[in-house]
Amino acid sequence: MEIFDIFLLETVLNGLLFGGVLALLALGLNLVFGVIDVVWICYAELVMIGMYAVYFLYTVHHVPLLIAFVIGIATVSLSGVALHYFIIRPVLASEPINQLLVTGGMLFFLQAAATLAFGVQFRNLGLALPSVRLGEIMLPQSRIYAAGTALVAMLGLALFLKKTYLGTAIRAISQDRAIMPLMGVNPSRIYLITSAIGGGLAGLAACLLVLQYDVHPAIGLTFGPITFMICVLGGLGNMLGGFIAAFIFAQLISIGGFFFHIEWGYVMAFVFFIVMMFIRPQGLLGRKS
């Protein structure tokens, strides 16, 4: 019974760390939706771009890992700006379904382009970070980094939004975009800046994911749906709600995998999401319309 308790505790702690990974993924998507009011269906594919960038820089061009991370984050940030300027901006005034369709189209385009350019092989950095031992409990170091980074990123983003002029403008335009031009704020500029920050957060997530997972053209299918569900469950555009939802999903997946199988853990998370959409369709911290 003691061993069982230790294993269960290890599962719960790993679930908390996995929640940090999911929270970091959802952070950028929630920021973009909260300001631009468009869901980037292809958000996980931007993460894929960052993972490929880090992989090739580190393994092929032998760029030091930290520099590869910086370049990877910058690459995804610029990809976010390009996505907004060329794909989303032309349809901002159209029906929401059109916005979903164009970002969904980008999802398939980026997957197909990655398959043509890189093939379907699974690639990894070849790094094996050691685990941290706490008594008889083993915790992956890569997930500890990811969870800590997610917490720092959320706190840093909150301070940026509350303490800086640009952050105040971003919050203001998310609350009332119609009146902001009368206050001297250029919405187009704020949208581009928000897209750059959202893309940068996706790039940061890519840097931490590539330490744990193989990169391949379909990696977005692994994280895209659950990232979207986290944002919806938390209340689209609500970063704190997304943070909480990420840890709920992570615990359901981890504990379900402990008692049954990891696939059943995901089934439990999906069932929980469906039930919550009936009970609270606006999300955990979303406001009723």
Secondary structure as GFF3:
##gff-version 3
##sequence-region A 1 289
A	DSSP	alpha_helix	2	36	.	.	.	ID=ss1
A	DSSP	alpha_helix	43	55	.	.	.	ID=ss2
A	DSSP	pi_helix	56	60	.	.	.	ID=ss3
A	DSSP	alpha_helix	65	82	.	.	.	ID=ss4
A	DSSP	pi_helix	83	88	.	.	.	ID=ss5
A	DSSP	three_ten_helix	89	91	.	.	.	ID=ss6
A	DSSP	alpha_helix	96	118	.	.	.	ID=ss7
A	DSSP	beta_strand	131	134	.	.	.	ID=ss8
A	DSSP	beta_strand	137	140	.	.	.	ID=ss9
A	DSSP	alpha_helix	141	163	.	.	.	ID=ss10
A	DSSP	alpha_helix	165	175	.	.	.	ID=ss11
A	DSSP	three_ten_helix	180	183	.	.	.	ID=ss12
A	DSSP	alpha_helix	187	209	.	.	.	ID=ss13
A	DSSP	alpha_helix	219	234	.	.	.	ID=ss14
A	DSSP	alpha_helix	239	259	.	.	.	ID=ss15
A	DSSP	alpha_helix	262	279	.	.	.	ID=ss16
###
